[in-house]
């Protein structure tokens, strides 16, 4: 695919779930574990084939019960040169602050179910935009 359209047009979307000793990519509605273990070394290998990562924290995705700080720490420590967006579990603005701090300003985040424009009550679109602008300064 990289040769066909170029890696600069690819976002690698990885759904990660904890099992035994680490995070593994899961498929088929997050039910089937692959043997692709996610760690810094693996992400550095994969970044050769994409322009950006979207990492789903499957264990907390869509639950509005808080973010996966262990996965956030792994992603922040990976040291990849590509942008990384974390998705999963954001409940309110405090969770965005956790991602920003624990991610050492290296991670972007998505907000889904908690966002007011999607019917959530955890944070408003305006709050998220203001936080992003302040963090960018």
N, C-alpha and C positions, 0 to 999 in steps of 0.2 A: 504494500500500500504506500509506503514511503516513496518508493521509486515512481509510482504512478501519479500521485498528487503532491508529494513533497511533505516532509515532516512538519514544516511550518504551518501546515493546514490541519494538523492532527492534535486533538486533545485526547489523551489516554484516560479513560474513565474506569477507575478500579473500585469495585465494591469490596471492602475489607471487613473480615469478621475474625474475632479472636477464637483460637482453638489451641488448647494445650500450651504451646510454647511461643505463640506469636500470632501475627495477623496473616491471614491467607485470603486470596481473592476467591470470592464465591460467585456462582452463576445460578441460573434457573430459579429466578425469584428469591435469590439469596439462600437457597437450600443446599446446593451442592458445593462442597469445598473442592478447590483445585489444589495442586501441590505447589502453587506459586506463592511462596512466602514473601511478604513485604518487609523489607528492611532497607537501610541506607544503601547497601551495595546493590541490591536489586533495582532500586529506584534510579541509581546512577547508570545502570545498564539500560534500563528502559527509556531514560531521557534521550538516548541517542535516536529514538524512533518517534519522538513527539515534540511538540512545542510547548505543551502545558499538561498538567495533571489535574484531574478532578477525582478526589478521593472521598468515597462514601464510607462513613462509619456505620456499618450495617447494624451493629448491636444497639445503637441509639437512634438511628434514622427514623424520622416521623413521629417520635414518641414525646417530644417536648419535655424531656426529663433530664436535660443536661448533656454536655458534650463529652466525648471520649478523650480525656486529658492524656491518657497513655499514648493513644494514637497521634494526638497533636504533638506530643513530645518527640515521638519517633520521626514524624514528618519534618519537624523543625531541625532535628539533629542530622537529618539525611544529607544535607549540604548539596542538594541538587541545584543546578543553575536555571532550571525552568520554573515558571510560576506554578504554585501548588494552591489549589482551592480545596478547602475542607468542607464537607457537607455532613450534617447529622447531629440531631439532638438540641440544636439551639432553642432555648426556652425564652430568653430575654436578653437585654443588653449586657447583663453581667457575663453571659456566656460568650458574647462577642469580645468582651474585655479579656476573658480567659484565653481565647484563641489568639488574640493580639499579643498578650504577655507571654504565654507559654510557647507560642509560635515564634517568639522573638522577632515580631514584625515581618516574618518571612511568609506567612500564610494568609491567603484570602479566605473568605468564608461565604457560604450561602445560607440564607435564612428561608425556610419554607413554611411549615405549619404554624409557627409562632407569629408570623408576620400578619399585620392587620389586613393587608390587601388580599390575603388568602384565607381570611376568616379567623385568624389567630388573635390572641389578646396579649401576647408576650411583649411585642414591640411594634412600634409604628414604622411605616416606611420612612417618614421624616426623621425619626430618631436614628435609623440605620444610616441614612444618607449623611446626617450630621456627624455621626461617629466616624464614618469613612473619610469625610473631608478633614476632620480634626486629626485623624491618624496619619493622613497623607502630608500634613504640614511638617 
